[in-house]
Amino acid sequence: MARRTKEQEAAYRASHKEAIKASRKRFHAAHPDRVAQYMRTTRYGLTQKAYDEMRVSQLWGCAICGVNEEVSGGPHSKLNIDHDHETGEVRGLLCKSCNIGLGYFEKSKGLLRRALIYAEKKHDKH
């Protein structure tokens, strides 16, 4: 059987979009660990060994708040890989809450410092 050309492949994917989406969803559900490892490798260049070493070095917890990934439970209990969005350098593993919080301040470390000063300041009650 001859291989499809790029144009034929694009046309096939366009006409079978829903079937491909359903197939991908089934694969992800059946093989979550394989999918997670593939994403860690392709997005961040982390081997399984490097990822496991990072988890152990952080005692299986978030690098900021320390919440343990096994204790937090829920569908988002796995630690997120935190990385510098400019350089791509992996910094550590964070829980969902810390990752989202840090993400809000990614563009401005100065703003993060100001937010910390604000949060630590005693405020008058109105």
Secondary structure, 3 states (H helix, E strand, C coil): CCCCCHHHHHHHHHHCHHHHHHHHHHHHHHCHHHHHHHHHHHHHCCCHHHHHHHHHHCCCECCCCCCEHHHHCCCCCCCEEEECCCCCCEEEEECHHHHHHHHHCCCCHHHHHHHHHHHHCCCCCC
